[in-house]
Amino acid sequence: MFRYLFSSLTLVALTCILLQAQGPVTRQPMMSSVDPALFNGLHYRLVGPSRGGRVTTVTGVPSQPKTFYMGVASGGLFRTTDAGATWVSITDGKVPLGSTGCVAVADSNPNVIYLGTGSDDVRSNVSTGRGIYKTIDGGQTWTFIGLYNAGQIGSVRIHPTNPDVVWVSAQGDAFKSNSERGVFKTTDGGQTWRRVLFVSDQVGAMDVELQPGNPNVVYAWMSHLERKPWTIISGSRDGGFYKSADEAGWRTLPFGRRGPNVGAHQFARCADSTPFLLRRARGRSDERRGGLRRR
């Protein structure tokens, strides 16, 4: 289940990266059918590196088509510059914890990288995150820039032309209620953070996305996710899909069938403004509504 959902979201993310690298897209008419033979040459293959645990974040660099980053649940951040032939850890001995939530590389300056700690796929075993780290020299050195108590950080989004403007989705402490959760934004490269969306001390932000071509339009998914010694709480009646066009206010948006629980969702939007692709991983009371959907 988790492998399928992660693979689906990873495919969406990599597709969006490739579309952005190609520049503005002219929308073509939808094909009525596709010859299956076109896919015969496409095969997945393992590109490494060998590691224990699960992969929690991947990203590429549009200006460097052979450069990719991969973060793992308890092993830090790795980079390849030769399309996966070799991988090197760039956080060992530099970032004091291995739990990785999300990595983001600035399109305007690929030497600027933000790393959100805390694996956001909360399982029976999960390591607590300890804020955001930043490098301005491509991973040679890292600096802690805040949000120490934000727990699991599932997404980091950088303004396309200004690497000092960043949005972060914070799930909060995975083991108890706390106020340092929700969507945060910095406009000075992490020197200060402002919480721009907050629901409650139990509801955190699962994901945040910027609209391609207009980064002032921001989308977020809010939900309750908490790890107890005897169970995992995934979902509640609070939360949902939010949108802000000017930061003056957020409004909730309907998205598909709403059940008794608003579970842990993630989503993406491609550069040609196609509808959102949404991953639904709801709580146990609503598992049959899980999967991948388009708005």
Summary of the structure (lengths in Angstrom):
residues: 295
radius of gyration: 18.3
end to end distance: 21.9
largest distance: 53.2
contacts: 919
relative contact order: 0.11
helix: 10%
strand: 37%
